[in-house]
Amino acid sequence: MLNFNRFFKVSIFTILFAVSAAISQDKVQKIDALTQKYFELGQFNGSVLVAEEGNVVFAKGFGYADIEKKIPNNPDTKFRLASVTKQFTAMLIMQLVEKGKIKLEGKLSDYLPYYRKDIGEKITIHQILSHTSGLANYTDSRSFMTDEVKNKVVPKDFILKYCSEELVFEPGTQWAYSNSGYFILGAVIEEVTGKTYETVLQENIFTPIGMTNSGLENSERTYENKAMGYTSTFGKFEPARFLEMTIPFSAGSIYSTVEDMLKWDEALYTEKLLTNASKEKMFTQVLNNYGYGWQIIEQPIGDKKLKVITHSGGIFGFNSLETRLVDDNKFVMVLNNFETGSLNQLTLGIVNILYGFEPAPPKKSIATELSRLISEKGIEGAVTDFYVMKDNKDEYRISEREMNQLGYILLQGGKIKESVQIFKLNVELYPESANVYDSYGEALAESGDKENAILSYRKSIELDPANENGKKMLEKLEAK
C-alpha cells in the first residue's frame, strides 16, 4: 500500500531542498557577477570568500597574484593582512590574561621594564588594546614612512626609538588609532612568554585551528603561492614599494588566505582558543566602536540592523577587509593585492545579496579615473574633467582615502605640482577633515609654498588638536 503521508513528507522535503539550492545558486551568481564588475572597473584584484554557518557559499580569485608571471589569484593565495593582524595580537594578550600572566588593568611598565616610566606607569594594557592609551602612532610620521621602512628592526630598539614619544592625550579620555600600541603589545607578549611573537602566534592560534597557510611574514624568506603587492598608478599596476616586515610586526605583519581566515572565524564561535567571557570583553565597544583588535558596529541592511564585528587593513601593496555577521554566522573575507580598491562597497554589496537585497551597482572611482587622466591629459585637463565627473553621481564615486592615496603616489613619484592639485581638490571635497589639510600642507611644503603650507597645517591642527605630525611640521616650517 502506498504511504501517502510518507510520500507527502519526502516530496515537500525535496521541493524545499530544491528551492533552497536554487536560492543559494542565485546568491552565488549574484556575488560572482558583482565581484567581477568591481574587478573589471579596476577596483578589486584578489580573493573573496563568503560563508554561511561555516559553509563556503563562494570562494574565488580575481586577477593576478603575480602580473608579470600571469599567476592567477585563488582562494589559497597568501596575502598580507595588514591591520587585521591586530585581532590576533589581541587574542594572544587575552590568552595570557586568562593564564594570569597579564592583567588588563596592569600598567605597561609591569610588563616592559625598559619602557620609559613616566608613560609606562600611566597606561594600561586595556587602554593599549582599545586605542585609548594616548600613545602616538609611528606610521603617522610621513618622514618615517618614506625614509625608514626599508630597515630591519628589533622590537626593543624600535620601541625605544619610535614608540616612546610624549602622549597625545591623557590615557582613557579619547580614542586614537595607534600602530605603536599594538607593536608594543607584541613586545609584551615576547617579554611575558620568553618566546618570539611568531612562535606564540603559531603555537597558540595557527596550529590549534589548522591555519596552515598563515604566518608572520619575514622579508628574508620566500613563500609559495604568495601574492605580489601592487600600487595602481595612472591606471596601471606597478610593484609596490618595499617594506621591511619587521616594522609592522604585531600591528600588521601577518599573511593569510581567505580559506584560513574562515577557520579563524569559526574558531571564534567556540572556546577552543578563549573562553566566551574573555571573547565578550574583546567584542565590547570601549570608544569609537572599537573593542580589543576589532571594530563593533551596527550595519543597516534593508529593514534590518546587523551586528558586525569587523576590521580592515592597508599596507604597501595590499588591503583587506574582514566582516563577521555574528547573529547569523555569516562571514565575508576580501583580500586585495593592490593598495587602493573598493573593498567596503564590494563587501556591503555581498552582504546585501546574502540577506536577499539588491546590491548597489559599482561605480567608477574618481581617484582611479584621475590617475589615468593625468597621464593622458596632464593635471589641468584632469582637473577640468574632475568637476564634470564629480556631478555625475550615478556613474562615479568619490573617496577621501583614495584621493589622498593618489596625492601621495604622485608626491612620492616626484610629481609635486600634480600632487598639490589633487590634495587641493580633496580639501575642497572634505573641508572638515584634519587629515586632508595635513596632506595638503605636506605637498605645499614640498613645492616650496611655505606660507600656504603653514596655513594648511594650522587648519589641520585646529580640526584635530592631537595631530602631532602636523605640530612637528608646523614647528619646522615656522622656524625656517
TILO-441600 format. One record per residue (C-alpha): residue number from 1; y, x, z. Coordinates in steps of 0.001 Angstrom, whole numbers, plus 524288, in hexadecimal, padded with zeros to 5 digits. Example, Ala and Ser with C-alpha at 12.3 -4.5 7.8 and 13.67 -1.06 7.14 Angstrom:
TILO-441600
(1 (7EE6C 8300C 81E78))
(2 (7FBDC 83566 81BE4))
//
This chain:
TILO-441600
(1 (80000 80000 80000))
(2 (80D5D 80534 7FC63))
(3 (8159D 80816 80870))
(4 (822CE 802E5 8041A))
(5 (82943 80719 810D9))
(6 (824DB 81528 80F02))
(7 (82892 814AB 80090))
(8 (83618 80F8C 80416))
(9 (83862 81A79 80DF9))
(10 (833EA 8251F 8049C))
(11 (83C2D 81F8A 7F999))
(12 (84862 81EB5 801F0))
(13 (84633 82CB4 806A4))
(14 (8446F 83158 7F8A3))
(15 (850D3 82A56 7F445))
(16 (858C2 82FA5 7FFA8))
(17 (853A9 83D5A 7FD2C))
(18 (85735 83C39 7EED6))
(19 (864DD 8375C 7F220))
(20 (866B3 84257 7FC06))
(21 (86234 84C72 7F222))
(22 (86B69 846D2 7E801))
(23 (876E0 8479A 7F166))
(24 (87381 855AA 7F4D7))
(25 (87259 85943 7E691))
(26 (87F5F 852CD 7E3D7))
(27 (88583 85AFB 7EEB2))
(28 (87F93 86755 7E92F))
(29 (884D1 86490 7DBA4))
(30 (8925F 86190 7E0CC))
(31 (892BE 86DC6 7E961))
(32 (88E13 87612 7DE08))
(33 (8981F 87056 7D4AD))
(34 (8A330 871DD 7DE8A))
(35 (89FEA 87FFD 7E1A8))
(36 (89E61 88322 7D342))
(37 (8AC08 87DDB 7D0CC))
(38 (8B1CE 88689 7DB6A))
(39 (8AA96 89202 7D55C))
(40 (8AFBF 88EDD 7C7C0))
(41 (8BDA5 88E27 7CD03))
(42 (8BC34 89BCB 7D2D0))
(43 (8BD0B 896B0 7E0BF))
(44 (8AF32 899FB 7E510))
(45 (8A551 8A4A9 7E22F))
(46 (89A45 8A57B 7EBE5))
(47 (88F78 89DC0 7F27B))
(48 (88EEB 89036 7F892))
(49 (884F9 88A04 80199))
(50 (88527 87BEF 8064B))
(51 (87B78 876A9 81035))
(52 (878D0 869C8 81732))
(53 (870F1 86A3D 823E2))
(54 (86C7B 877F1 820BE))
(55 (8678C 8746C 8132B))
(56 (86DEB 87B15 80794))
(57 (87480 87120 7FEAF))
(58 (87AC7 87B0E 7F5B1))
(59 (87A7E 889DD 7F4A0))
(60 (87FAC 89123 7E8E0))
(61 (8874B 89D0D 7E499))
(62 (892BB 89CD8 7DB24))
(63 (89810 8A833 7D369))
(64 (89490 8B65A 7D593))
(65 (89174 8BE68 7E190))
(66 (89429 8CA42 7D900))
(67 (89C8E 8C756 7CD2B))
(68 (89AA6 8D482 7C694))
(69 (88BC8 8D3F6 7C788))
(70 (88B4D 8C534 7C510))
(71 (88376 8C2B4 7D177))
(72 (884C8 8B43A 7D4F7))
(73 (887BB 8AEC3 7E25D))
(74 (87C3A 8A7D6 7E8C4))
(75 (87991 8A10D 7F5CE))
(76 (873C8 8ADDA 7FAD8))
(77 (87F6B 8B648 7F6A3))
(78 (885B6 8BD75 80211))
(79 (8944F 8BB9F 8045B))
(80 (89DEA 8C084 80E85))
(81 (8A06F 8B5B7 81865))
(82 (8AD80 8BB5A 81CE9))
(83 (8B275 8B3AE 828BF))
(84 (8A67A 8AAE4 8291A))
(85 (8A16E 8B6F6 83064))
(86 (8A91A 8B28B 83C52))
(87 (89FAA 8A78E 83FB8))
(88 (8948E 8B16C 840B3))
(89 (89CAD 8BA11 84999))
(90 (89FD1 8AE36 851FB))
(91 (89149 8AAEB 852BD))
(92 (88DF3 8B8AF 85767))
(93 (8987F 8B7E8 861E0))
(94 (89382 8AAA7 8667C))
(95 (88599 8AFDC 86720))
(96 (88A7B 8BAB8 87001))
(97 (891AE 8B094 87821))
(98 (884F1 8A92E 87A03))
(99 (87E49 8B5C9 87E32))
(100 (888F2 8B7FD 88856))
(101 (88DC6 8C47A 881FA))
(102 (89B09 8BEE2 87E17))
(103 (8A3A7 8B482 8843D))
(104 (8AC7C 8AC2D 87BC7))
(105 (8B751 8AD7E 885D2))
(106 (8B49B 8BBF5 88782))
(107 (8BF9E 8C515 883BF))
(108 (8BEB0 8CE00 877F2))
(109 (8C026 8D9CF 880E6))
(110 (8B39F 8D5C0 887E7))
(111 (8ABE2 8D8B1 87B94))
(112 (8B3FE 8E294 873EC))
(113 (8B86F 8ECC1 87DE2))
(114 (8BFB5 8F51E 873EC))
(115 (8C8B4 8E9F8 86FB9))
(116 (8D6BE 8EA68 874B5))
(117 (8D6DA 8E45B 88253))
(118 (8E3F0 8DD5D 881A8))
(119 (8DE81 8D477 87700))
(120 (8CFF2 8D546 879C5))
(121 (8D1C0 8CFE5 88781))
(122 (8D989 8C445 88274))
(123 (8D0E0 8BEAF 877B6))
(124 (8C39A 8B847 87904))
(125 (8B7AA 8B7C6 87041))
(126 (8BA00 8A919 86ECE))
(127 (8C7B0 8ABAF 869A3))
(128 (8C2FA 8B5DA 85FDD))
(129 (8B83F 8ACBD 85AE9))
(130 (8C1F1 8A195 8590F))
(131 (8CD22 8A9B2 8533A))
(132 (8D5D8 8A694 85ED7))
(133 (8D66A 8B47A 86445))
(134 (8E363 8B884 85E39))
(135 (8DD03 8C477 85802))
(136 (8E3D5 8C8C9 84B98))
(137 (8DC64 8C836 83EBF))
(138 (8DA4B 8D554 8380A))
(139 (8D88C 8CF16 82AA1))
(140 (8E672 8C9BB 82B6D))
(141 (8EB6C 8D772 8290E))
(142 (8EE00 8D8C7 81A78))
(143 (8EE6C 8E799 81B73))
(144 (8E141 8E7BD 82257))
(145 (8DB04 8DF05 81805))
(146 (8E06C 8E7D9 80D63))
(147 (8DEB7 8F56E 8131C))
(148 (8D3D6 8F535 81D3E))
(149 (8C916 8ECA8 81799))
(150 (8C184 8F7C2 81122))
(151 (8BF52 8FF90 81D91))
(152 (8B2CD 8FEB4 82572))
(153 (8B563 8FB8E 833BF))
(154 (8AE94 8FBF2 840F1))
(155 (8B0B5 8EF9F 8494A))
(156 (8B677 8F67B 85545))
(157 (8BFD3 8FEE4 84D67))
(158 (8C3C8 8F36A 844EC))
(159 (8C67C 8EAB4 850AE))
(160 (8CED8 8F4F0 85754))
(161 (8D6B6 8F740 84AE9))
(162 (8D7C4 8E9C6 844A0))
(163 (8D40C 8DF57 84EAC))
(164 (8DC11 8E394 85A63))
(165 (8E9AD 8DEF3 856DE))
(166 (8F263 8D6DB 85FC6))
(167 (8EE5B 8C8A3 8613A))
(168 (8F529 8BF28 85822))
(169 (8F537 8B45D 86282))
(170 (8F0EB 8B1E6 8706C))
(171 (8E215 8B01F 870A8))
(172 (8DDA1 8A1F5 87075))
(173 (8EAC5 89C3C 86C79))
(174 (8E96F 89C3D 85DA1))
(175 (8DFBD 89DC0 8528A))
(176 (8E03F 8A8A5 8485F))
(177 (8D4F9 8AD3F 83FFB))
(178 (8D141 8BB1A 84387))
(179 (8C775 8C3B1 83C72))
(180 (8CABD 8CDDB 846B7))
(181 (8C52A 8C4F4 85132))
(182 (8B83B 8C327 84A4A))
(183 (8B754 8D1BA 84719))
(184 (8B90B 8D422 855AE))
(185 (8AE29 8CA5E 858C6))
(186 (8A4DC 8D26F 85077))
(187 (8A833 8DE52 858B2))
(188 (8A603 8D649 86515))
(189 (89874 8D29D 8601B))
(190 (8955A 8E0FC 85DBE))
(191 (89AA2 8E526 86AFC))
(192 (89315 8DABE 87286))
(193 (88625 8DC30 86B5A))
(194 (88620 8EACE 868BE))
(195 (88242 8E7B3 85AAE))
(196 (889A9 8E710 84DF7))
(197 (88F6B 8DA0A 849E2))
(198 (886A8 8DA72 83DDC))
(199 (87A5D 8DC17 84617))
(200 (87DF0 8D0FC 84F55))
(201 (88122 8C839 843CF))
(202 (873F0 8CAFF 83D92))
(203 (86C06 8C9B7 84A18))
(204 (872BE 8BDBB 84FBB))
(205 (875AC 8B57D 843A7))
(206 (870B6 8B9E7 83664))
(207 (862AE 8BD5F 83A01))
(208 (8600E 8B1A6 842FA))
(209 (8640F 8A7B0 8389F))
(210 (85F59 8AEEF 82C94))
(211 (86C5A 8B282 82654))
(212 (865D1 8BD47 81E69))
(213 (87098 8BE51 81436))
(214 (87BCC 8C027 81DC5))
(215 (88179 8CBDC 824BC))
(216 (88D51 8D3D8 82872))
(217 (89250 8DA6B 81C26))
(218 (89320 8E92D 81BD3))
(219 (89B4E 8EF30 810FF))
(220 (891E4 8FAB9 80FFB))
(221 (88613 8F234 80CEB))
(222 (88241 8EAEA 800B4))
(223 (87CF2 8DD16 8013C))
(224 (873AA 8D686 7F7E9))
(225 (878CD 8C9EE 7F1F2))
(226 (8865F 8CB25 7F7E8))
(227 (89207 8C5A3 7F094))
(228 (89D0C 8CE64 7EC2A))
(229 (8AA78 8CA31 7F0DC))
(230 (8B55C 8C71C 7E750))
(231 (8C393 8C398 7E6B8))
(232 (8C8C2 8BA7A 7DC45))
(233 (8D49B 8C0F3 7D60F))
(234 (8DBA4 8BAF6 7CA75))
(235 (8D033 8B1D6 7C830))
(236 (8C619 8BCCD 7C7C6))
(237 (8BC6F 8C1BE 7D1DC))
(238 (8BE45 8CFC3 7D65B))
(239 (8B6FF 8D737 7E109))
(240 (8BD03 8D506 7EE64))
(241 (8C310 8E017 7F61C))
(242 (8B9DC 8E845 7FE61))
(243 (8B8CC 8E48C 80CA5))
(244 (8B1D9 8ED40 8166C))
(245 (8A942 8E360 81D73))
(246 (8AA64 8E992 82AEE))
(247 (8B839 8E40B 82B02))
(248 (8B4FF 8D55B 82B6F))
(249 (8A971 8D840 834AC))
(250 (8A65E 8CCBE 83D99))
(251 (8B1E4 8C515 83824))
(252 (8AD37 8C501 82A0F))
(253 (8A27D 8CE57 82570))
(254 (89673 8C5A7 8248F))
(255 (89032 8C291 8176D))
(256 (886CB 8B756 81501))
(257 (881C2 8AD6E 80B2B))
(258 (88373 89EB4 80A70))
(259 (874E7 89D60 80D6E))
(260 (875B2 8A5C3 819B0))
(261 (881AD 89E48 81E25))
(262 (879B3 891B9 81DE1))
(263 (87026 89837 82757))
(264 (87BAD 89B2E 8302A))
(265 (880A7 88D37 82F24))
(266 (87367 88796 832CE))
(267 (871CC 89105 83E2F))
(268 (87E9C 88BFC 843D1))
(269 (87864 87E86 8459B))
(270 (86E04 884AF 84E5E))
(271 (86E0E 88CB6 85AD4))
(272 (86726 89833 85483))
(273 (8732D 8A0D5 85572))
(274 (87B85 89A3A 85FCE))
(275 (87AD1 88EB5 8691F))
(276 (8814E 881F7 8657C))
(277 (88AEB 88383 870B8))
(278 (88F8D 890B0 86BA6))
(279 (89047 88BC2 85DB1))
(280 (898A6 88089 86276))
(281 (8A267 88A8A 8678D))
(282 (8A26E 89185 85A64))
(283 (8A506 884CC 85345))
(284 (8AFCB 87FD5 85C46))
(285 (8BDD7 880D5 8579B))
(286 (8C6B5 8897A 85FBE))
(287 (8D346 889F5 857C3))
(288 (8D62C 8878C 84968))
(289 (8C8F2 880F9 8474D))
(290 (8C21A 88DDE 84A29))
(291 (8B6A5 89043 85349))
(292 (8AF1A 89CF9 85414))
(293 (8ADC3 8A237 84634))
(294 (8AE72 8948F 8405F))
(295 (8B89E 88AB6 83C2A))
(296 (8B5A9 87CCA 8407B))
(297 (8BC8D 871FE 838EF))
(298 (8BBB9 863B3 834F0))
(299 (8BB2A 861E3 82644))
(300 (8BE71 8548C 8206A))
(301 (8B4CC 850E5 8159E))
(302 (8B6CE 84342 81032))
(303 (8B6AA 83A2B 81BEF))
(304 (8AFD4 84432 8247A))
(305 (8B493 84F11 82D6B))
(306 (8AAB2 859FE 82DB3))
(307 (8A960 8645B 83834))
(308 (8A962 87161 8310A))
(309 (8A63D 87EA4 836E9))
(310 (8AABE 888B3 82D31))
(311 (8B01A 89626 82A3C))
(312 (8B554 89D0D 81E49))
(313 (8B622 8AB50 81AC7))
(314 (8BDA2 8B3F4 81164))
(315 (8BC29 8C280 80EF4))
(316 (8BE0E 8CBEC 803A5))
(317 (8B659 8C616 7F853))
(318 (8B098 8BA67 7FF6C))
(319 (8B34E 8ADA5 80661))
(320 (8AA99 8A3E6 80D2B))
(321 (8AA7E 8966D 8134F))
(322 (8A049 890BF 81C6F))
(323 (8A065 88233 81F9E))
(324 (89783 87BD0 829C1))
(325 (897F0 86CE1 82A4B))
(326 (8913A 86C46 8375C))
(327 (89080 85D87 839AE))
(328 (887A6 85C06 82DD3))
(329 (881DD 869CB 82CCD))
(330 (887C0 86CA9 81F8B))
(331 (88B77 87A5E 81B6D))
(332 (89368 8806B 81075))
(333 (8942A 88F2C 80E7B))
(334 (89CB2 894DA 803C5))
(335 (89D37 8A38C 80122))
(336 (8A684 8A8EB 7F6E9))
(337 (8A73C 8B6CF 7F19E))
(338 (8B57A 8B744 7EE04))
(339 (8C13A 8B6D8 7F6E4))
(340 (8C769 8A9FD 7F300))
(341 (8C146 89D04 7EF6F))
(342 (8C134 88EEF 7F3D7))
(343 (8B676 88E9D 7FE04))
(344 (8BD2F 88466 8067F))
(345 (8BECC 87AF2 7FB36))
(346 (8B0FD 87D6B 7F61A))
(347 (8AB01 87B57 80392))
(348 (8B2DC 86EF9 805F1))
(349 (8AE2F 869C9 7F8D8))
(350 (8A002 86CA6 7FC61))
(351 (8A17B 865F4 80999))
(352 (8A70D 859E6 802F7))
(353 (89B31 8597D 7FA0B))
(354 (891E6 85AA8 8059F))
(355 (8982E 84EAF 80BDB))
(356 (89857 84696 7FF79))
(357 (8A685 8485B 7FB99))
(358 (8ABFC 84D80 7EEE9))
(359 (8B1A2 85B39 7F00B))
(360 (8BF61 85E2F 7EBA6))
(361 (8BEF5 8648E 7DE3B))
(362 (8C168 87343 7DE5C))
(363 (8CEF9 877AE 7DA77))
(364 (8D35E 88463 7D47F))
(365 (8D905 88E4C 7DDEF))
(366 (8E752 89116 7DB1B))
(367 (8E5AF 89EC4 7E0C8))
(368 (8DA97 8A19E 7D755))
(369 (8E25F 89C3B 7CBEF))
(370 (8EE44 8A424 7CFF1))
(371 (8E674 8B0BC 7D01D))
(372 (8E200 8AE27 7C232))
(373 (8EF89 8AA22 7BDAA))
(374 (8F5DC 8B668 7C34F))
(375 (8ECB9 8BE66 7BAD2))
(376 (8EF73 8B63E 7AEB8))
(377 (8FDE7 8B2BA 7B00C))
(378 (90394 8BB96 7BA50))
(379 (908F9 8B726 7C769))
(380 (91496 8AF89 7C1E3))
(381 (90C0B 8A764 7B8DD))
(382 (90208 8A553 7C39F))
(383 (90C60 8A066 7CD25))
(384 (911B5 89701 7C2DF))
(385 (9040F 8916B 7C0D6))
(386 (901F6 890E1 7CF95))
(387 (90C45 88656 7D14C))
(388 (905BB 87E14 7C6C1))
(389 (8F841 87FC8 7CCE9))
(390 (8FD6E 87D03 7DA8E))
(391 (90170 86F4D 7D6A7))
(392 (8F446 86C84 7D030))
(393 (8ED03 86932 7DCAA))
(394 (8E1A4 862AF 7D5AD))
(395 (8DD9E 86F50 7CF07))
(396 (8E251 87A33 7D80D))
(397 (8E1BE 87D28 7E684))
(398 (8E9EF 886AE 7EE6B))
(399 (8E4F6 88EFA 7F9B1))
(400 (8EDB9 89706 80296))
(401 (8E27B 8A068 80538))
(402 (8DF3B 8A26A 7F6D5))
(403 (8ED7B 8A485 7F31E))
(404 (8EE8F 8AE83 7FE07))
(405 (8E23E 8B556 7F969))
(406 (8E799 8B603 7EB99))
(407 (8F433 8BBE8 7F0B3))
(408 (8ECB5 8C6A6 7F7B9))
(409 (8E3DC 8C969 7EC20))
(410 (8F030 8CBB9 7E432))
(411 (8F69E 8D3C7 7EEE4))
(412 (8EAB7 8DC66 7F0D6))
(413 (8E9B0 8DE03 7E220))
(414 (8F77D 8E360 7E168))
(415 (8FD2D 8D724 7DB0A))
(416 (90818 8D60D 7E506))
(417 (91184 8CDC9 7DD0C))
(418 (906C5 8C3DC 7DA4E))
(419 (90251 8C383 7E87F))
(420 (9103A 8C0D0 7ED34))
(421 (91104 8B521 7E414))
(422 (903E3 8AF93 7E87C))
(423 (90754 8B0EA 7F6E9))
(424 (91483 8AAA7 7F417))
(425 (90D8F 89EF3 7EE0A))
(426 (904D5 89E08 7FA09))
(427 (910CC 89DCA 802E6))
(428 (91632 89291 7FAD0))
(429 (90949 88B57 7FBF4))
(430 (906F3 88DD6 80A81))
(431 (91436 88FD9 81110))
(432 (90EA0 88D66 81EAD))
(433 (9042A 897F3 81DB9))
(434 (906F2 8A483 82527))
(435 (8FC88 8AB9C 81D6D))
(436 (902CC 8A987 81014))
(437 (90FD8 8AEE9 814EB))
(438 (908BA 8BAAA 81AAB))
(439 (90218 8BD51 80D97))
(440 (90EB2 8BB28 805FC))
(441 (9159A 8C4AE 80EFE))
(442 (90B59 8CF06 80C59))
(443 (90CC1 8CDB4 7FD96))
(444 (91B8B 8CDE3 7FE7B))
(445 (91B20 8DA36 806C2))
(446 (911F7 8E085 7FCE7))
(447 (91B6F 8DCF5 7F1FF))
(448 (926B8 8E37D 7F935))
(449 (92DB6 8D6D7 7FCAC))
(450 (92F97 8DA45 80AFD))
(451 (939DC 8CFE0 80DE5))
(452 (93197 8C453 8097A))
(453 (92547 8CA4F 80F49))
(454 (92BF2 8CA3B 81CA3))
(455 (92FF4 8BC08 81ADB))
(456 (92223 8B840 8171A))
(457 (91C09 8BF1D 822BA))
(458 (925F6 8B8E8 82BE2))
(459 (92240 8AB8C 826A7))
(460 (913D6 8AE86 82870))
(461 (915F1 8B269 8369E))
(462 (91E5F 8A66E 838E4))
(463 (91313 89DE1 83443))
(464 (908D8 8A5EE 83B82))
(465 (90E0B 8AD97 8472A))
(466 (90078 8B3B1 848D0))
(467 (9013A 8BA8B 83B89))
(468 (8FFDC 8C884 8405E))
(469 (8FE6C 8CE34 832B2))
(470 (90B38 8C7C7 82EBD))
(471 (91202 8CD36 83ABF))
(472 (90D65 8DB06 837C1))
(473 (9117F 8DA2E 82998))
(474 (91EBB 8D488 82D42))
(475 (920E6 8DF6C 8370D))
(476 (91DCF 8E9AB 82CAB))
(477 (926CF 8E377 822AB))
(478 (93230 8E1D1 82C19))
(479 (930B9 8EFF0 830A5))
(480 (9329D 8F548 822E4))
//
